[in-house]
Amino acid sequence: MEIKIQSIHFDATEKLEAFIEKKVAKLEKSYEDIQKVEVQLKVVKPATAQNKEASIQVAVPGNTLRVEKTSDTFEESIDLCVDSMRAQLQKFKEKLRNY
């Protein structure tokens, strides 16, 4: 599984990148056939609360799943994204089983 992290309008710290990679790697437990994961981090309106936006795009055979969350910290946004993506992958897996 290839993980690509993109930070828009700021530089992500190594600590943040390590955190993201650790969290995203856990998605493989939900669905083994993940080809590529793209994580985008964005600061929306720098002076406000709830301004850290994270989106995760997961490429699986024949489909692309996407999740986007906004919160106070990137860590929190990533946690929300990973939880949401896990649910999407479970649904996707169920659909495949039913065919």
Helices and strands as residue ranges (DSSP letters): E 2-8, H 14-25, H 27-30, E 36-43, E 52-60, E 63-71, H 74-98
